[in-house]
Each structure stands twice: as C-alpha cells, then as structure tokens.
C-alpha cells in the first residue's frame, strides 16, 4: 500500500509539469516578418489552423492562420497556409498544410476527419484540392475522387504525361513524382524541389522499475533496461523493444494437497524469479501523454522456482532455461519527454502480478 501511495504522491506533485514537446523553428507572420523560437510539435492529423510559438520552450502563444502564413521546424518539415472550397457546404476553409514539393506547382498535404488530402498551389496563389475515391466498407467505390481529373486539367500542355494518370496512386510518392514531372514540363527553367523531410528511425534506451505489494499474500518487483527502435515515418506508435528483464514474485497461498491419500490444506510460500532477454513488438493504442499499449514477442528465459507445491504436496525447487512467449498490456503516463509512470500486466512463463513504477528514457 505504501508503494502505491508513494507513486500517487509523486504523480500529483508533477502533474502540473506538462510534457515538454517543443522544438526549435520559425514562423512567418502575414506582414512577412520571420520570428525564430520554439514551436509545439503537433501531429499532422491534429493540425488545423493554429500553432503554438514562443521565444522560450514551455512558454508558447497560440497563433492562427490569420496571423501567420507559414512555419517550420529546424531540420524538419515546413507548413504553409492554404485556402480551398469545402465540397460539402461550399464554404471557404483556411488552414495549415505540410509542404511536399515546390515549383511552378507546389504540392501540400493535410488531414481532416481522418481523411488525407492533397492540395495543389498554382502560380497565381490559388489552390486545387485533390481527393481520393470514397469507398464503402465493402471496398466498392461510393464516390469517385477528383485527383486524376484535376491533374489532367493542369497537364493540358503536357500531353506526354497524361497516360501516367491512369496508373497514378493517391499517395505521397506518386503525387510528388507526378507534380515534379509536371513542373519540369510546364516551367523547365524554374526551380523544382522536393521539400518533404522523412522522419528518421529513432533508437532510445529506457529503464523501468516497478512492483506491487499484496501484504501477507506476497509481492512482485521488476526491473528492466530496454532498447526501443522506432520508425516514425512508418508508424509513430509502433516500436521494436529488446533488452534485459528481471522479475521476482513471492506468493503466499493456501494449497490443497494430498497427504497419505487424504486431502489437506497447507500454507505455502512460493518464490519465482525470471531473468530474461526479450524481443517484442510494442504498439501504443493512442497518442498524447496517456498511452495504453500492447506488447508481444519472444524471450530467452532463466526461471528459478522455490517453494511451490505439486499435486502430491511435494516442494518444487528447480532452475531451467528456454525460449518463451511473452505478452503484456499496460499504460504509460508521461510526465516529461523522458520520465513516465508505467502500469504493466504481463505474461511470461506465467501470469505475473500487475506492477506500477517509474520509467526513464536515457537516450
């Protein structure tokens, strides 16, 4: 109980210290002035028409598309204000979009209501919205998208490109490639650049120490140091984890045994410890600072069992090693970019007690 109270007090004391997710970058105001400072790192799916910026990290002010026309992250992607007509209600929409390529025609992308859109910026600073086919859950097309027709219209003077439109996919790679060829045809003397920055693979090392106490019924303590390999360009929520894990469990129980052929009950203290080298795939189910996750894979385990009873009431003391399946469900609650509280419920050789503890990312 003291263990939980200590963690609860720690969580309460730091809850106001929000996760610092600010990165260096710049904004360009509608007046044309460029300001350098810190930008809040926003997921593209969550970006709309606002961005937070400030001279120092953790002290940001929210700006709208009415106040700034573009912004960008140092070493990362740039974003620009775009305007287009909403096909549903014919209203004019202004928001930010990520820049993919620049030239005579510029290509940008954004998300709205879990749908990915592309948009073309023309030389006169007007925009053409590109939409994919709308499909039913059965896979059949409910409404034909317009992206091929829109590109066909822009390609009137480039007849050699038109046959490629029939095979063109609604993807960043295909559309960047087509717009690049279109720019070379429409304005061969004008600069034509791909500005999209692919997010690099990341490798982090983190440690976790946690446990649970059940009073006279027992306890479990665990410690692990893991390497975490992720590829944000594929999926920011997915990672490959590997490292060293140690778990020690004590269980006090009343066991039904057979003594000389007669049933009997015996209080027994069983101790189990596992030293393992796991290789697992972890997936965060949500974004934000509270992240439930699932985790599964294989591990090389060394198991020690002392004090367990078999069906005949004999004490089991054994050591063994082997390959095993492991799986877990848990929740990470981030306090800062590096520090988080973890609750973990795991199966590895046997069902472990759920544990709660502190984790820290060293790299």
HELIX and SHEET records of a PDB file:
HELIX    1   1 UNK A    2  UNK A   14  1                                  13    
HELIX    2   2 UNK A   44  UNK A   46  5                                   3    
HELIX    3   3 UNK A  147  UNK A  154  1                                   8    
HELIX    4   4 UNK A  159  UNK A  165  1                                   7    
HELIX    5   5 UNK A  172  UNK A  186  1                                  15    
HELIX    6   6 UNK A  215  UNK A  217  5                                   3    
SHEET    1   A10 UNK A  59  UNK A  64  0                                        
SHEET    2   A10 UNK A  50  UNK A  56 -1                                        
SHEET    3   A10 UNK A  34  UNK A  40 -1                                        
SHEET    4   A10 UNK A  22  UNK A  29 -1                                        
SHEET    5   A10 UNK A  68  UNK A  73 -1                                        
SHEET    6   A10 UNK A  78  UNK A  85 -1                                        
SHEET    7   A10 UNK A  92  UNK A 102 -1                                        
SHEET    8   A10 UNK A 106  UNK A 112 -1                                        
SHEET    9   A10 UNK A 115  UNK A 121 -1                                        
SHEET   10   A10 UNK A 127  UNK A 130 -1                                        
SHEET    1   B 8 UNK A  59  UNK A  64  0                                        
SHEET    2   B 8 UNK A  50  UNK A  56 -1                                        
SHEET    3   B 8 UNK A  34  UNK A  40 -1                                        
SHEET    4   B 8 UNK A  22  UNK A  29 -1                                        
SHEET    5   B 8 UNK A  68  UNK A  73 -1                                        
SHEET    6   B 8 UNK A  78  UNK A  85 -1                                        
SHEET    7   B 8 UNK A  92  UNK A 102 -1                                        
SHEET    8   B 8 UNK A 193  UNK A 194 -1                                        
SHEET    1   C 2 UNK A 134  UNK A 135  0                                        
SHEET    2   C 2 UNK A 141  UNK A 143 -1                                        
SHEET    1   D 9 UNK A 201  UNK A 213  0                                        
SHEET    2   D 9 UNK A 218  UNK A 231 -1                                        
SHEET    3   D 9 UNK A 238  UNK A 259 -1                                        
SHEET    4   D 9 UNK A 262  UNK A 284 -1                                        
SHEET    5   D 9 UNK A 290  UNK A 309 -1                                        
SHEET    6   D 9 UNK A 315  UNK A 334 -1                                        
SHEET    7   D 9 UNK A 339  UNK A 348 -1                                        
SHEET    8   D 9 UNK A 355  UNK A 361 -1                                        
SHEET    9   D 9 UNK A 201  UNK A 213 -1                                        
END                                                                             
